[in-house]
């Protein structure tokens, strides 16, 4: 018998007598294969390319701010805890040479990276047979509503989500590292922990992974080993801080911007506060119960909890189970630490890949233990894969019929949207049907089948996988429709919203060539009537920087009233036909026409009726003077 065979016969022991990672396998069982390094990235890249083609850009006020700071990087101490995200996003802006294209590439990269790292991390955690769990975990991530609703919006929550799963992947590499303590992996762990915290404060929850440090090769914990591991993590944190300070010096001209006590106090002051009565009432109205159960997140959250209690895939060691703790730590952080926060879906985005990794294990079937009724093992694989294919076909039929069922049972609700009403006729009926009927039904079926069929044989395999396919495909198709709705969808995708929001800039783009120090006025009447552009001067400034790749400061942009327009102390102004009518009524048209060239757009159809936009632009002689 060779040494390899001896190894296969002899389990790797850990404290308590269980086999290490719950498996009796070869030394390379928890290493990624050539297929993992090739097929998985190719499939993820195909998804990312499709996403890039169909998404838009920033429309939320938060991501407008951070995109603007990535384009025109200036010191904003009150968002000091976002500069990790800002600098990472800026890298893509510099590579693309354009803010909007760079932002779309960045968001697509986040999707690609998160999907790929979720699969790899599942494989490393579960082991040799974890490819099925990995294949389930990825669509569990992508089916979450935040990916459809905020597609293209480079919010910090998505960056933190990517950094969290990347950190977990590095942590798993460290656990499976052979031939040394993996100092470089520990340093990478520290660096990523620091960068995650500097992208959003919830990154502090990643500290739960440090509970897995301090174990020797025999899986015994001791304080000396813990301090040695922690030392290298601290070195990585210091390296991350040094990199951030260097970037501050390059882009802000201030080496100590991120570590100056006054700046740290400013960001603490903007985040730590006593919750208002209004904020508290919002938290009560959005309890964790309603927050979790009314979304597809409930599916993975439930099975995440069950797999953490007893995973069908393996018996995990304490070092691995600390990964399972992260979503719960994040929930406690959002609930108790940030008491002023109300809850919206994207706040839980950082925990989605982790929950998916564990939830996928609930659907693990060990094919080696399944026997056909007549005991013929050679027919086993064909029968099981045939059952899986049949389950997928039935699930696709169910998903294709959900729209018809929703209409028949009137699972619809009129919506008065903020944009053109022709795009907001109905809330998506599939989502209502899914939450009220399909999700409770198929989750119940899975739980009952699992309880009654402890051996998880072919019948249980078929029923559970059929239910799983329905639970995944319904919200996944919903997200695809949200990203690429088609011309007759009845609602606006994020790409359509961003195109709509930037429409005035698109109309006058060829006529707006900026020089350093130019001032721009945007009429208040534009946003209040149409939802075009921003709602205040600061958001106008952000959108100018993003769309034109410029470097406007807040004092160069005015959210203008009629009085501001007639002052004529700007180089460019975008006003409405209604503004011009008021100027003529006050007999001030001659003053404006003597100073500015005028360009009038065609009438635009908006929710409040037709609207005309007018560009006022300095006349050439005045600009030369």
C-alpha positions, 0 to 999 in steps of 0.5 A, spaced: 500 500 500 502 506 497 503 512 502 497 516 498 493 510 500 495 510 507 492 517 507 486 516 504 484 510 509 486 515 515 482 521 517 485 527 519 483 528 526 481 535 529 479 536 536 473 532 539 475 526 534 471 529 528 475 528 521 478 535 519 472 539 515 468 533 516 471 529 510 476 523 509 480 525 503 486 526 499 490 532 501 488 536 495 481 535 496 480 543 498 484 546 493 481 548 486 481 545 480 483 547 473 475 547 471 474 552 477 480 556 474 477 556 467 470 554 466 467 558 472 471 565 470 468 564 463 461 563 465 462 569 470 465 573 465 459 572 460 454 574 465 458 580 467 458 582 459 451 582 459 450 586 465 455 591 462 451 592 456 444 593 459 445 597 465 445 604 466 449 609 471 448 612 478 441 615 479 441 615 487 444 621 491 449 616 495 452 613 489 452 620 485 456 623 491 461 617 491 461 617 483 463 625 483 468 624 488 471 618 484 471 623 478 473 629 482 477 627 488 476 632 493 477 632 501 470 631 504 471 629 511 464 627 513 465 621 508 472 619 510 469 612 511 467 611 504 474 613 501 476 605 500 470 605 495 472 612 492 479 610 490 477 603 488 472 606 483 476 611 481 481 606 478 476 604 473 474 611 472 482 612 470 482 605 466 476 607 462 477 614 461 470 616 462 466 616 469 459 613 466 463 607 462 468 606 468 462 606 473 458 601 469 465 596 468 466 597 476 459 595 477 459 589 472 466 587 475 463 587 482 457 582 479 463 578 476 467 578 482 462 576 487 459 570 483 466 567 482 468 568 489 462 565 492 463 559 487 470 558 489 469 559 497 463 554 497 468 549 493 474 551 498 469 550 504 465 544 502 470 540 499 471 535 493 463 535 492 462 542 493 461 544 486 454 542 486 453 547 492 457 552 488 453 552 482 447 553 487 450 558 491 451 563 485 444 564 483 442 564 490 446 571 490 444 573 483 436 572 485 436 577 490 432 584 488 438 589 490 441 586 483 435 588 479 433 594 483 440 598 483 443 595 477 449 600 475 448 604 481 455 603 484 453 604 491 458 602 497 454 596 499 456 592 493 463 594 494 463 592 501 459 585 499 465 584 494 470 585 499 467 581 504 467 575 499 474 576 497 476 576 504 472 570 506 476 567 500 483 569 503 481 566 509 479 559 506 485 559 503 489 560 509 485 555 513 487 550 507 494 553 506 499 547 506 507 548 508 507 554 513 503 559 516 501 563 510 503 570 513 502 573 506 495 570 506 494 573 513 497 580 511 492 580 505 486 578 510 488 584 514 489 589 508 482 587 506 479 588 513 482 595 513 479 597 506 472 594 507 472 598 513 474 604 509 469 603 504 463 602 509 463 602 517 459 595 517 466 592 514 468 592 522 463 585 522 469 582 518 472 582 525 469 575 527 473 572 522 479 573 527 476 568 532 479 563 527 486 565 528 491 561 533 490 554 531 496 550 530 496 544 525 493 539 530 487 544 530 489 546 538 488 553 539 493 557 543 494 564 545 502 564 542 499 562 536 493 567 536 498 573 537 503 571 532 497 570 527 494 577 529 501 580 528 501 579 521 494 581 520 496 588 524 501 588 519 496 588 513 492 593 516 498 597 517 499 596 509 492 598 507 493 604 511 499 606 508 496 605 501 490 609 503 495 615 505 499 615 499 493 615 495 491 621 499 497 624 498 497 623 490 489 625 489 488 630 495 495 633 496 494 631 504 498 625 506 494 625 513 487 626 511 485 619 513 488 619 520 487 627 522 483 627 528 479 632 526 477 629 520 475 622 524 471 626 529 467 629 523 466 622 520 464 620 527 459 626 528 456 625 521 454 617 523 453 617 530 447 621 533 441 620 537 435 617 533 429 622 531 422 620 533 421 619 525 427 614 524 425 610 530 418 610 527 421 608 520 425 602 524 418 599 527 415 599 520 421 596 517 422 590 522 427 585 521 421 580 520 417 584 515 424 586 512 426 578 511 420 575 509 417 579 504 423 578 499 427 573 496 432 574 501 428 570 506 429 563 502 437 563 503 436 566 510 432 560 512 436 555 509 443 559 511 440 558 519 438 551 518 445 549 514 449 552 520 445 548 525 447 542 521 449 542 514 448 536 510 455 537 506 460 536 512 461 537 519 465 543 520 470 546 525 470 552 529 475 555 524 470 555 519 463 556 522 466 563 524 464 565 517 457 563 518 457 568 524 458 574 519 451 575 517 448 575 524 453 579 526 452 584 521 444 584 523 446 585 530 450 591 528 445 594 524 440 593 529 443 595 535 450 599 533 447 604 528 440 605 531 439 611 527 439 607 521 432 605 517 433 598 513 433 598 506 435 591 502 442 593 500 444 594 507 444 586 507 448 586 501 455 584 504 452 578 507 448 575 501 454 571 498 456 568 505 448 566 506 448 563 499 454 559 501 451 556 507 444 555 504 446 552 498 449 546 503 442 544 505 441 542 498 447 537 498 446 530 496 451 525 496 450 521 490 455 516 493 450 514 498 443 514 493 441 507 491 436 506 486 430 502 488 433 495 485 440 497 487 443 497 481 448 502 482 450 503 475 443 506 473 444 511 479 447 517 475 443 517 469 436 516 474 438 522 478 441 527 473 434 525 469 430 527 475 434 534 475 433 535 468 425 534 469 425 538 475 428 544 471 423 543 465 417 543 470 420 549 474 421 553 467 414 552 465 412 554 472 416 560 472 413 562 465 406 561 467 407 566 473 405 572 469 398 569 467 397 567 474 398 573 477 393 577 472 388 571 473 388 572 480 389 580 480 396 580 484 397 587 481 397 594 484 397 601 481 403 605 482 404 612 481 411 613 479 416 618 479 417 618 472 413 618 466 406 614 468 406 610 461 412 606 464 409 605 471 402 602 470 403 596 474 408 593 480 411 587 477 406 582 479 411 576 479 414 579 485 407 579 489 405 572 487 412 570 489 412 573 496 405 571 497 404 564 494 410 561 491 415 562 496 411 560 502 409 554 498 415 551 496 419 553 502 414 549 506 414 543 501 422 543 502 422 543 509 416 537 509 420 533 504 427 534 508 423 532 515 420 526 512 425 523 508 432 523 512 435 518 507 434 524 502 433 519 496 431 520 489 424 522 490 426 527 496 432 529 490 426 530 485 421 534 490 427 538 493 430 540 487 424 542 483 422 547 489 429 549 489 429 551 481 422 555 482 425 559 488 431 561 484 428 562 477 422 566 479 426 572 482 432 571 477 427 572 472 424 578 475 431 581 476 433 580 468 426 583 467 428 589 471 435 590 468 432 588 461 425 590 461 423 590 453 419 596 450 412 594 453 414 592 460 410 598 463 416 600 468 423 603 467 429 599 468 435 603 472 438 604 465 432 607 462 432 612 469 439 614 468 438 616 461 432 620 463 435 623 469 441 626 464 437 627 458 438 635 459 445 634 459 445 629 453 440 635 449 446 640 450 452 636 450 455 639 444 454 646 446 457 645 453 465 646 453 467 648 459 473 652 461 476 652 468 472 656 473 466 656 469 459 657 473 453 653 471 446 654 473 440 649 473 433 652 474 429 649 480 423 648 475 427 643 471 427 637 477 420 639 480 416 638 474 420 633 470 425 629 475 431 631 470 438 632 473 438 633 481 434 636 486 439 641 489 446 644 487 450 639 490 447 633 486 447 638 480 455 638 481 455 631 482 452 630 475 456 635 471 462 631 474 460 624 472 457 626 465 462 631 462 468 628 466 469 635 469 472 638 476 466 642 478 466 644 485 460 646 489 461 654 489 461 653 481 453 650 481 447 654 482 440 651 483 437 657 480 430 661 482 428 666 477 432 671 481 438 667 480 437 667 472 436 674 471 443 676 475 446 673 469 453 671 473 454 664 470 457 662 464 452 656 462 444 655 464 439 650 463 432 653 464 425 652 462 420 655 457 416 657 463 422 660 466 423 664 459 416 666 459 417 669 466 423 673 464 419 676 458 413 678 463 418 682 467 421 685 461 428 682 462 429 678 456 433 683 452 438 683 458 439 676 458 439 676 450 445 681 450 449 677 454 448 669 452 446 665 446 440 661 446 439 654 444 432 651 445 430 644 445 424 640 442 418 640 447 419 634 451 413 629 454 414 629 461 409 627 467 406 634 468 405 636 461 410 638 455 416 642 457 421 646 453 429 646 455 433 652 453 440 653 454 444 660 455 451 660 453 456 666 454 457 669 447 464 668 444 466 675 445 465 675 452 468 669 454 474 671 450 474 677 455 
